[in-house]
Amino acid sequence: MKAQVLKGSKRQIAETVVRISGEVREAIVFVEEPSEAPEGGSGEDIFAEMEPFTVRVGSAECSREAIYTRMPGE
């Protein structure tokens, strides 16, 4: 089995798939959704759907200084 990356418009990709010799059994397609948001974003939290998979620790200090400063016992 050989993997190929096809880039271009829908038409160009479809024409390239038709010309591939052999059987094409799977395809991964990346679809860009049209953006209706003004330049600079809509303010929507793009990571909201990942919220159930995040870890929240109230006492965690994530500042640059805290990350690079040794804690007692380190």
NORVEN-V732048 format. One record per run of one state. SS is the DSSP state (H for helix, E for strand, - for the rest). FROM is the first residue (numbers start at 1). LEN is the number of residues. If there is no record, write none. Layout:
ss->SS from->FROM len->LEN
ss->SS from->FROM len->LEN
This chain:
ss->- from->1 len->9
ss->H from->10 len->10
ss->- from->20 len->28
ss->H from->48 len->6
ss->- from->54 len->10
ss->H from->64 len->5
ss->- from->69 len->6
